Amino acid sequence: MRYLLSSLLTVIALIGPGLSWSAQTSLNDLIVLGLRANTQLQIEQLEVEKAKQEIVIEESVFDPHAFSIVGYEQRKSPFVSDSFSGRISTREYQGTVGLRKNFTTGLTASASLTTERFSGYSTTSALNPRYRSAFVLELTQPLLRNFGRTVNNAALDRAGYQLEQAELGYLLAAQHLAVGLEYGLRELALHNQIVELRKDSLKLAEDLLYYNRLRFDEGVVPVTEIQEARSAQAARRLLLAQARQDRDRLFVELNRQLNGQLPLYFDPTDIFFSEIHKPTSGDNFSALLDTARAKRLDLQISQLSLAVQQRQLDFLRHQLKPQLDLRLQAGLNGLAGRQDNDTSYSGSWTHSFDSMSSADGHHWGVAFEFSFPLGNRQAQSRYRQSQLATQQQRYQITDLDVQLQMEIREALIRFEHAAEQLDIAFDVERLAAISLEQEQRRLDEGLSDTFRLLSFQDNMIKARAERLQAVTAYHLAQARLAFVTGEIFERYNIRLTESGEGSWP
């Protein structure tokens, strides 16, 4: 499966900047903001662009290549004949231009135009200076090793698989970021609520201290009641300070993931505690496992790694063959120059092209080139290495599938227990509130004391905190289950298709 991410990034860019902080801000809005603003995700996106350039690099192997050669040679050669001796001076200028191209079959083709000017004495020609021009076509086609698309497109195919891996890796990083943001946002909302509970707890202690002082002034309670209330007030102030510290630390960590986009004193409480969704899904383990096998991106990345290894194995299998190349060459030759007596070849440099174009001279040839390293140990060892690497990758996919099953079972257990504990937490909170109310009436009637009331207040605050924690754990269990089954984007209404389209409602 190949995902193109331009549409996804466009939607993120369009929706993210328009996010306004209001009561209507949703979890989906915050996830979109994170996908747009997170620096690490932007770094991961650039890996996709780098992988695209790797494809261009491999495709360029089949681009035409222009080449040229320009040369000059001057020579002075001594000679001796029957009648005299001396030195012969010659000068030669030569130039060649041409095109060369490789094809996916392994064929290498080149076409070149060569021209030269020779001046000086020559035993093979009476022309001085002499001009020669030639057009040459050369073809080299491997017949065994390096023959065919399977071999010559191997690097390009691997680059294509690696691009798909980079794209899926980007999406996987986005999934990790999305679920991590939900964890962070829900934890921040929980700690904001804990801070409010600590404030309420401190207010209860302050009220109790106030009324104990009034009752002490009236001679109803001893001074120890005031002291107990003051001790409780100090202890609860410390708990409030600690709760604020934990909340502020979580805010800084979360805002780092959002690249500092959160406003100061951001409180997502209304987003996460306004409604509780009870479990309605009846999906069993087998159905969830089938979904995960189809949608888990890390499994798809691992399968693409196997495809890369298999492609390399195919390439190295071809390298076990001998090298047998067919070479073909054909050309046209032309000649011109200056001679004391006019001939059909008398003329300037341009006349050599006229001679060539009229096929005045030509040549052609064919050859087979064979080579094979004795023992061929290098190719055999590389092929064996690739076989082992391919088998390793198969084992890794099997191990990943086992890990996937364990993650689903663990997520199901966590979700089921979170749902059960959520119901219990609501009951505990309700009963703790009733007990506190009853104890408060007993205190008003003089049937209880400060120590007992403080104990019931602590129980009520603890029950409320546990209820908030149960709500958070329940939703995080849902998020974890969605993540391990590969449906975390669906949880946030982020939809991807094979054509790369992404949308938010």
TAJORA-V476265 format. One record per helix or strand of 3 or more residues. SS is the DSSP state (a for helix, b for strand). FROM is the first residue (numbers start at 1). LEN is the number of residues. If there is no record, write none. Layout:
BEGIN
ss:SS from:FROM len:LEN
ss:SS from:FROM len:LEN
END
This chain:
BEGIN
ss:a from:6 len:11
ss:a from:27 len:11
ss:a from:39 len:24
ss:b from:65 len:16
ss:b from:85 len:18
ss:b from:108 len:13
ss:b from:130 len:13
ss:a from:149 len:4
ss:a from:154 len:64
ss:a from:223 len:35
ss:a from:269 len:4
ss:a from:285 len:11
ss:a from:297 len:22
ss:b from:323 len:15
ss:a from:349 len:9
ss:b from:361 len:11
ss:a from:377 len:68
ss:a from:450 len:35
ss:a from:488 len:4
END
